[in-house]
Amino acid sequence: MTIFNKTILAVSIAFTLAACSGSDDNNETTPTPPPPPEVTPLPTEEVTLTIGQSQVEALKESHVVTSVTGEKSLASIETFKGITYATAERFSHSAQLDMDETVNATEFGFACPQLKTTSQPQSEDCLNLNIWRPADLSTDVVLPVYVFIHGGDFEYGAGSEPLIHGDTVVAQGAAEGNPFIAVTLNYRLGMLGSHWLKDNQGGNYGLGDQKRALEWVNNHIADFGGDIENITLIGQGAGAMSVGILQQEATEEPMAGEYFTRAIMQSNPAGFDYRTYNQAKSFATRIEDTRAEMPELSELSLAEMPLEQLMTLQAKVNSPIGRIGDWTGLSCVDLDNLVGSGICLTSKISGEASPMANLMPFAPYVEYYKPTFGSTIKGYHLTTQPSLDHFTVPTVVGSNTEEANTFAMLPSLTFLIPTIINLINNLDPELIEQGDINQAMLTWLADEKNMALVEQEIAQLTTDDIKAQVELGDILPSSAYEAIVKFYFGLGNGDTTNALLDLADFYPNNESELSGALTNMKQFKMMLNDMLFAGPSRKQARETQENNVDATFYQFGYHASFNVWTYNTEGEDGNLDIGDVIKTISCISGACNGSELPFVFNKALKLDGSPVSVSSKDQALMDKMSRLWFSDALFENYQYNNDSVLLIDEDGIHTFESDWDSKQPGTDPALRQGRLQGLEDLNLILGYL
């Protein structure tokens, strides 16, 4: 019996480069003006500076700045690298450190441990930050400060990665009369950054690190010439999620207004359902169970385990198969204990608003917990879903138009399901006949031998194999689109998913036809963009403005001539990572997650720091957007009123004066006045929380 139809998906992508040239009919005897003198940077030099009570060794750098009209000039900046801002023991919250009497800030510090390649060596001694400022500041200067929190699903990234260095933008500001200071920072990631703990501060250690970094900036940045009353906190991806959490007032340690006065949130999945207290606790139990199954680790506690072994354990619990298990409920299935499996599945459906937190398992968890019996745990850092609050300081928030192409592990999941199905030869024919393929898969995969077979198959895949299967992949059964939608938003959220799938814009098409399958794929990506990114962010911007706090809502839709993602980003040796291969392939077709970063920082680099060639159109937008992002104009000239949105697309930077959403109507009658507003009116935006 055929379980699914195989359909070839052909993706054809063409880049057309146009060059314009002109002719000059001037008389041959007309003298040709000499070319302008070449502007070259001066050598970098080490300098010793008095910063507060400290003597700091730093770097003085010279940068060539190209204006938006093409003129070149030199600007000098001072760079302070790898300054330790806090110290922490494993699975304990960090404590802020003051600067020593002498500080060597000439080299970047360690990156925090992670399962990806980093430009700097990794160590648990990683709580450091970096500062860029204009050179030769007078002692009485007071400059705006921009603090950037990197993204990476709370699993990877570092403040020292080349793409987010502040040197270029600070040099631009210094050369053009808009001087400011830029700061990047590290915070603990993965299991080390978010591991459930039952105490008065919980296990959101990475959030605590970010707070200690902001505390350090508040205490010391004035000595560098910064204005503590003019600090803008910026975050991208997981960094933007962090900024949203740090804006919350219902916390034991509120930060907004005191430690930063404005915020920028790039690619914030505002509709993300953060882990509950019980989800975090269950995940911690699974980590312990996995550790017990690994003989070489079973005698060691997580706190005592060597870092290499701890990261091996994290890789095991964080495997694609493990995430699929947590997402679908597969991890509950035990053929030797079907009653227990049923209880586990029932508890899963009733105990989590949605399973999407399993796709980002090391994101912070909601620490508030009210048991049926016993004392309520009030929480410390994160007590409510951030999307249910309005912003507390002037905020710029927005997303890229194709965020769903690369968001979290979803591309891996949709890619791996056909791989799994291809291995299954003994599905229960009665279940297949009844159309219950999901149950048949769960039963088959519950056998450890079958699971090992799947893991072996995945481990043998090459980059070319993955690329071929993504671009020429098997189409799942006709129920796959509907099933994935229901899995994504939670089996306990049937009212929300049924209402979504009933709308003409998202109604399931027959996947036996290529056109239907492609339409379903397109609809699913649009649904995630609407429900997780654009819809909730637009709603928060409007409600914030209604609460007399300024907000700007933007959409980045520019399709660059280069791909910001790259294949080889796993481990110190840069080995193949399935998720990043898929994200790289998915990012070919538009403005995906992270695509705006080269334009914000004016860096012709990929996420891994490797250089790329850019078109003149790319460079023009980089020059303009990087200047806008680090200016008061971004907050003052594009405020959200009457659905007026800052649009950055193929035409550059411009705005619609009003009614942006109404100019992208849906097909369904309920969405014809504007797709996002229609979803909101139907209580579908955030309705699953």
N, C-alpha and C positions, 0 to 999 in steps of 0.2 A: 504494500500500500504506500502510495506517495504521501509523505508528511507535509511537504511544502514544495512549491514551484520554484525552480531556479530561474532567475531572470538576470540577464546581464545589464549592469548599470554602467554606462559609458560616460565618463566625465571629460569634456573637452575644454581646455582652458587656453586662450590665446592672448598674448600680450603684444600690443601694437605700439611701437615707439615712433613718434613723429618728430622730425627735426625740421626747423624752419631756417632758411638761410636767405640772405638778401644780397643784392649787388649794389655796387657803388659806381656811378657813372661820372665821378669827378675826373677832372683832367689829370693825366698821368703826372704832370709836373707839380700838382698840388702836394705840398710836403705832408708826409704821414706823421701825426703826432706821436711822440715817444710813448711807450707803454708806461703805465703807472709803476712806480717802484714796488718791488715785491716785499710783502710784509711777512716777516718770519718771527716766530716766537723766540724769546731769550731762553737760555738754559735754566733749568730748575735749580734752585739753590736751597740749602738748608739754612734756617734762621732760628735764632733763639728769641722768644718773645715773652714778655711779662704779662701773664693772664691772671688777674686777681692776685693771689698770694703765691702763684706758681710760676716757675720758669719752664716754658714749654718749647721743645724742639719741634719745629714744623717745617713745611715746605712752602717756598714762594715760587709760584708758577706763572708763566706768561702764556697767554692764549690769544690766538688770532680770532677776532670777532668780525663776522660778516653781517652787515646791516641788512634789513629787508630790501633795500634798494641796491645792494651789491657792494657797497664800500667796505673796505677792510681796515681794521685798526687793531692795536694791541691793548690788552687789558691784563693787569696783574692781580692775582688772587693769592690767598693764603689757605693752605689745606692742612687740617688737623685730622689724622687718621688713627683709628683704633683706640680711642680714649675709653677706658673702663668706667662705666657709670654705675655698676652694681655688682654684687657678688651673691652667689647662691649655692647651696648644697642641692644635690639631686632630690627631686620631689619635695622641695621646700621653697617657699616664696623668697624672692630676692630682697636684698636690702641695699638702698642707695649708698654710693660711696662718694666722698668728696675727692677733689683732685689732690694728688701728692704735691710736695714742694717742687719736685722735678718730674716732668712728664716727657716721654719720647713719643711724639705723635707723627712720626715720619713714615710708618708702615701700617697697612690695614691689619686689624686683629683677626683672630680666628672666626670662622663662620660657625654657626651652631650645627650640631650633628644632624645629618639628614641622609636620605638614600639617593641623593642626586649629586652630580658633579658641581663643585663650587670653585670660584676663582682663587679662594684662599683655603689653607688647610682647616680642618674641622676639629673642634675641641669643645668640651663642656664649659671651658673657661671662655665664653663667647659674648658676654654681655658688654659690648662696646659700641660706640657710636662714632660718626665722622662728621666733620664740620668744614664747610667752605665759606669764605667771606672775602670781600674786597681787600686788597693789600693796603698797608700803610694807613690804617684808620686813625683818625685823631681820637684822643681819649674821651671826648665828650659826645661822640657820635652815638646815635640810637637807631638801629636798623630793624626793619621787619624780619621775622624769622619764619621759615617754612620747614616743618619736620615731616619727613616722609616715612611711612610704614610700608614695607614691601609686601607683596602678595606671595602666593604659592600654596594655597589650600591648607595653610597652617602646617605644612609638611616640609617645605623647602624654600630657599631664597636666603638672601643676606643683604645687609646695607652696603656691602663692599662690591656688589656686582656692578660691572662697568656700565650697564645700560642706565642705571639710576644715579650715577655720580652727579654731583651738583656743580662740577667745575664749569661746564659750558654755560649753563643758565646764569650762574653767578657772575661770570665774566661778561656776559651780555648786559646784565643789569648794571655792572660797574662802569662799562663803557658808554652806556646810554642814559645815565642819570637816574637809574632806578635801582640803587644798591640794596641788597638784602643778603641774608645769611641762610644757607641751606644745611639741613641736618638729615642724615640717614642713620638707622639703628638696627641692631640685631635683637631678636627675642627668641626664647626657646621654642622648639618646634616638635612636631610628632608626639610620641609618647612622653618625651621629656617636657613638653609644653602644655599638655592637657591630659592628665591621667586622674581619674576619679579618686578623691580622697575625702574621707569623712572627718573634717575638722572645721574650725571657724572661718577659714579662708578658702576651703575647697581646693581643687586640683587644677584650676586655670592659671598655671604658672606663667604661660606666655603673656596673658593679659596683665598679670602683675608686673612682669618685666617691662612692658610698655609704659605702665604707670610710673615705674621707677625711672625710666628714661625721661619721661615728661617732667618728673620732679627734679631730676638732675638739670635739665634745660632751664627750668624755672629758677633754680638756685645759682646757675653758673653762666648762662648765656649773656647776661648783662656785661660780664667781664670780657666777653668777646665782641662787645659792641651791639648786642641784640636788645630788642625792646620786649620785655616780658609781658607787656600789655598788647602786643601785636604779634601773636604766634598763630600761624595757620597750620593745622594738622591735616596732612594729605595721606591717603591710602589707596592702594589699587588691589582689587580682588580681595584676598583675605585681609589685606591692610585696610581696605574700605570697610569691610565687615567690622574690623577692630575699631575704626573711627566711629561707626554707628553705636557700638557698645560703649565706647568711652564718652559718648554724648549723653548717655542715660543719667537721669537724676536719681532714680530709685536704686541707689547703691550705697554701700557703706563708705565708699571713697569716691565721691563725684569729682570729675576732672574738668568738664566743660565750663568755660567762663573764667576759671582760675588758672588752669595750666595751658589752655589754648582758647583763642577768642574767635577763630573761624575754622571752617573745615571744608575739605574737598574729598569727595568719595567717588572714585573711578571704578566702574564695573562692580558695583555693590549688588550682590544677589539678595536684594532686600526681602524677597519672598522665601528665603531659605528658612527651613524649620530646624532651629538649633536643637541639639540633643537635650533630652530631659535628664533630670537627675538619675532616674532609673535606667535610662538608656546608657548613660555614662558608666553607671555601676555595673550593668550587665556586660558592657564591653571590657571593663577591667577584669571581670570574672573570666571572660573568654581568653584574655591575655594570660591570666594565671593558668588556665586549663591548657593552653597551648604550650606554655613554659614547661608544665609537668609532663607533656608528651615528648619533650626534647631531652633525652637523657643527659646530654652534656650541660644542660642548664638547670635541671630539676633541683639541684641542691643549693642553688644560689637565689637569694631574694633579688627583686628588681633593683633595690637600692644598692646592693653589693655587686651586682653583675658587671663585669668589664664592659666598656662601652661597645666594643665590637660585637660582643654577644647580644647586648641589648638591641642593637640595630638589626642583628640577624632575627631576633624575636619579632621586632616591629615589622620587618619585611614579611615574615611568615603570616602574622595576623592581618597584614595589610595587602595581601595578594589579591589579584583580580577575582579569583574564585572565592576568596573569603568575603570580599565586598558583595559579590553577587549573592552569596549565602545570606548575609545580613540583610541585604536589600529585599530579597524575595521571600525570606523565611526558610530557605534551604538549610540554614544552620540549625534550625529546630528539629529537622527530621532525623529520627533514629529508628531504624527498622526493628531493632530489638526492644523498643519501648514506644509503641505507637500511641499509647495513652498519654505518655509524657510529651510526645511530639505534638499531639493535639492541644494539650494545655499550653505548651510553649507558643504555638501559633496563635491560639486564642488570646493569650496574654500580649503577644506582639501587636496584634491588630487593635486591641483595646487600649494598650499602654502607650502607643505612640501616635501622635496626630498624623504623621506621615513617616515613611522610612527614608526620606532623602538625606537625613543626617548621616546615614550609613555610607553615603557616597563621599562624605568629607569627615571621616571618623575622628580626626584630631582637632576639629573646630571646637571652640569653647562650648561648654555645656551650661544649661540653666541650673544654677545651684539651689534655687528655692525649691523646697520640697515639703509638702504637707501630707504626712501619713494619715491613714485611717485612725491609727492609735499612736500615741506618743507625741513628742515635741516637734513642732515645726522647725525646719532648718531654713532660716531666713535668707541665707546666701550672702555673698560678699561682693564679688565682681560683676556677676551677671544673674539677674533675678527674674527678668521677663524677656519675651521675644522683642528684639530691638525694633522690628518693623511696626509694632503696635504703638510706638511713641513718635511724637514729632521731634524735630531737631531743636536743640536748645541754644545753638549759636548760628550765625549766618553760615549757610552751607551751599556748596555747589555739588550736585549729585547727578549722575548720569551713567550711561552704558554704551556699549558698542552694538551695532545693529545685528551682528551675527554672534552674540555671546554664546548662544546655545550650541554652536558648532564645537566648542572646546570645553564647555563647562563641566567641571568635576569628572567623574568616571563614566558618565553616560555613554559617550562614544564607544568606550571599551565594552560596556555591557551589551549594547546593541550589536557590536561586532562579534563578541564571544558566544552569544547564544546560538547562531548558526553553526559555529565551530563545535559546540557541545552536541547539537542535534546530529551533526554528521557522524559523531562517534557512537551514537546510541542505536544499537541494532536489535535490542530486546525489549522495546517498550511494550507495555501491556496493551494488546490489540483492543480489548474492550474499552479501555480508557481513551484510546485514540478514536475508536468508533463513536464514542460519546463526545468527542471534541475536547476532552480534558487533557490536552497535551502538556500543560503546565504541571499537573499532578503526576503524569507519567514521567516527566523529566525529573521532578523532585525525588520520586521513588527510586529511579535509576541512579541518580547522583548521590543518594544517601549511602550507597554501597562504597566503602572506602577504596576498593579496587578500581571501581569505575572512576571515582574522583581522582585517583592517582593517574589513571590513563589520560584524563583531561589535562591535568597539570603537566604531564609529560609532553603532550601534544603542543600545549601552549609554549613550553620552554624551548621547543625545537623550531618555533617560528622564526623566520628571518624578517628583516625590514621589507624585502620584496614580497614575501608571503603576505604580510599584513597589508601592504599597500594594494596588492592585487585583490585581496578579499574585501577590503573596504570599498575600492573603486568598482569591483566586479563581483560584489557580494551576493550571497543567496538571499532571496526575499523570504521572509518568515511567513507562516500561515496567515490567512486573511484576518485572524483574530489578534495578530501580534501587536499592531498599532494600538488597538483598544486596551490590550492587556498591559502594555508598557505604560500607557497613560495612567491606568488604575494603580499599577505598582508604584509609579513615581510619586503620586500624590497620596497614596495610602489606601489600602483595601477598606479601611474604616471610614473613608471619605467618599463613599459611593454617590452621595447627593451632589457633591462638587464635580466629580469626574463625569457623572452621567449628564449633568447640565452642560458641561463643556462639550462633550461629544455629541450632544443634541443640536448644538449650534452649527449652522451651515458651514461656517469657516473651519470647523474642526471635525465635521462628521466623517466617520471612517469610510474610505473608498475601497472598492474591491481590489485587493492586491494581486489577483490573478492576472491583471493587466499591468503592464509596465507603467502606464500613465497613472494608474491608481496608486501603485506603490510609491512612485516619486512624489505624488501629491501628498500622501500620508506623511512621508519624510519631511516635506516642506512645512506641512501643517504642524507637525510635532515641534519642529525648531521654532516656528512662530509662536506656538503656545508657550514654550518655555521662556522665550524672550519677553512675551507679554506678562506672564504670570510671576516670573521670578525677578526680572530686571526692570523693564520699562514701566509696567503697571504699578507696582508698589513704590518705586522711586518717584514717579509722577504724583501719586497720591500723597506721599510724605511731603513733597515739595509744596503742594497746594495747602495741605493742612498746616504746615509750618508757617507759610505766608499768612494764613488766616489767623495764626496765633501771634502775629506781629513780630515774627523773626524772618529776616530776609532769606530767600532761597532761590537758587538758579537750577534749572533742569536742562541737561544737554543730551544730545545724541551724536555719537561719533560714527560716521558711516563711510569714511574715506577708505578706499581700497588701494593700498600702497602697491608699488611695483615689486615689493619684496615680501617674504614671509618671515614674520617675527619668531616663529617657532622653529625648532630643530630636532633632529632625531636623537642624537646621542647625549643623553642627559642623566644617565643612571650611574651612580656610584663614582668613586674616585677615578676609575678607568674609563668612564664614559661609555659603558655598555648599553645595549639596546634596552629601551623601556617601552613597553607596548603602548601605554597610555599616551606618551609623548609622540610616538610615531603617528598614532591616530589623530592627535591634536594637530600635528604638523600638516597632515593630509587635509584635515577638515578646515584648516585655516587658509587654504589656497583661494577659497571662493569669496572672501569678504573680510569685513572688519571684525575679527574674532577677539577673544579675551586676550588682553595685553597688546593689541595692535596700536593703541594710542601712545604707548610709552615712548617709542623713539621720537614722537612728535612733541610730547611734553618736555622731554629732556634734551631735544635736539641732538640725538645720537644716532648715527647710521650703524646701528648694531642690532643683532638678534637678542633674544632673552638670555642666551648663554654667553653673550659678550662678543661673539664672532662678528667681524665687519661685513657689511653688505654694500652693494652699489645702489645708489638711489637715483631716481630720475630728477630732473629739474623741478617737476611739479611736486614731488615728494619734498624736496629741500625747501621749496617756497613755503609749503604748509608747515614744515618743521620750524622755520624761522619765525613765522607768525604765531603759531600756536604756543610755542615755548615762551614767547614774550607775553602773550595774553595770560597764560596760566599762572605766571608769577607776577601778577599785577593787581592793583585795586580794581581795575576796570572789569575784571571777570566777575567780581561781586557786585559792582555798582551799576553796570550797564546792561545786564542781562537777567534781571530779576524776573521770577516767574509770576506773571499776572495775565489773566485772561488766556491761559494756556499758551503763553509765548515761550518758545523753546529755542535754545542756542543749538543750531545745527552746524555740524562740521562734516562736509561730504565732498564729493568730487568738485563742487564749485567753490570749495574753501570754507571760510568761516562766515556765516550769515545767520539771520534770525527770521522766523515768521513773527509778525507783529502779534498775532493772536490765532486762536482756534487751530492749533497744530494737529490735535488728534482728529478733529472733524475732517481734515484733509487726507486721512488714511482710513476711510470707512471700511467696515466689515461687510460681508455679503449677507449675513443673517439680519433680518429686520431689527433685532435688538441691538445690533452693533453698527447700524448704518449712519448714526450721528457721530461715530467715532468708536473705534474698536476697543481702546483701553477704557474709555468712559462707560461703554456698554457693559464690559466685563465687571467694572466696579459697581455699576447700578444693579447688576444681577447678584452682587455679593460674592463674586467668584475670586476677585483679587483678595488674597489672604484669607479667603473663606475656609480653607482647609486647616488653618491653625487652631 
